[in-house]
């Protein structure tokens, strides 16, 4: 990959899946020398199920927004 900076991407056109996925990719530096790259992907429905397990206060809810304020994941109600 040879990435120079880290970042998030949204993927919706994955083979064999209709689920939205967010992926993070970035360089791995050790002593200021790039040793490799790291990529992690998670389906948004998994994020929603996780958020549903959180209890931030009596009437609160947890959610995830992107930098533009768009909802990425909200608690799964069911």
C-alpha positions as CSV (number, residue, x, y, z in Angstrom):
1,X,0.0,0.0,0.0
2,X,2.7,2.5,0.9
3,X,0.3,5.0,2.6
4,X,1.6,8.4,3.6
5,X,-1.3,9.3,5.9
6,X,-4.2,7.7,7.7
7,X,-7.8,8.0,6.8
8,X,-11.3,6.5,6.8
9,X,-13.2,5.3,3.7
10,X,-16.8,4.2,3.2
11,X,-17.3,1.1,1.0
12,X,-20.7,0.1,-0.3
13,X,-19.8,-2.0,-3.4
14,X,-18.3,-5.1,-1.8
15,X,-18.5,-8.4,-3.7
16,X,-21.3,-10.6,-2.3
17,X,-22.5,-8.1,0.2
18,X,-25.0,-5.2,0.3
19,X,-23.8,-3.9,3.7
20,X,-22.0,-0.6,4.2
21,X,-18.5,-0.9,5.6
22,X,-16.1,1.7,7.0
23,X,-12.4,1.1,6.8
24,X,-9.5,2.8,8.3
25,X,-6.1,2.6,6.7
26,X,-2.8,4.2,7.7
27,X,0.9,3.7,7.9
28,X,2.7,2.0,10.7
29,X,5.8,3.9,11.8
30,X,8.5,2.6,14.1
31,X,11.2,5.1,15.2
32,X,10.0,7.5,12.4
33,X,10.4,4.9,9.7
34,X,7.4,3.4,7.9
35,X,7.4,-0.4,8.6
36,X,4.1,-1.2,6.9
37,X,0.4,-0.3,6.6
38,X,-2.6,-1.2,8.8
39,X,-6.2,-1.6,7.4
40,X,-9.2,-2.3,9.5
41,X,-12.8,-2.7,8.3
42,X,-16.1,-3.0,10.2
43,X,-19.7,-3.3,8.9
44,X,-22.0,-0.5,10.0
45,X,-24.6,-2.9,11.3
46,X,-22.0,-4.3,13.7
47,X,-21.3,-0.8,15.0
48,X,-25.1,-0.3,15.4
49,X,-25.4,-3.5,17.5
50,X,-22.5,-2.4,19.7
51,X,-23.9,1.1,20.2
52,X,-27.2,-0.5,21.3
53,X,-25.4,-2.2,24.2
54,X,-24.2,1.2,25.6
55,X,-26.2,3.0,28.3
56,X,-24.9,6.6,28.4
57,X,-27.3,8.0,31.0
58,X,-31.0,7.4,31.7
59,X,-32.2,8.9,28.4
60,X,-29.0,9.1,26.4
61,X,-27.9,7.3,23.2
62,X,-24.6,6.8,21.5
63,X,-24.1,7.3,17.8
64,X,-21.2,7.9,15.4
65,X,-21.0,10.8,12.9
66,X,-18.6,11.4,10.1
67,X,-16.7,14.7,9.7
68,X,-19.6,16.2,7.7
69,X,-22.2,15.4,10.4
70,X,-23.7,12.4,8.5
71,X,-24.8,9.5,10.7
72,X,-22.5,6.5,10.3
73,X,-24.0,4.3,13.0
74,X,-27.0,4.6,15.4
75,X,-28.1,2.1,18.0
76,X,-29.9,-0.9,16.6
77,X,-33.4,-1.0,18.0
78,X,-34.0,-4.6,17.5
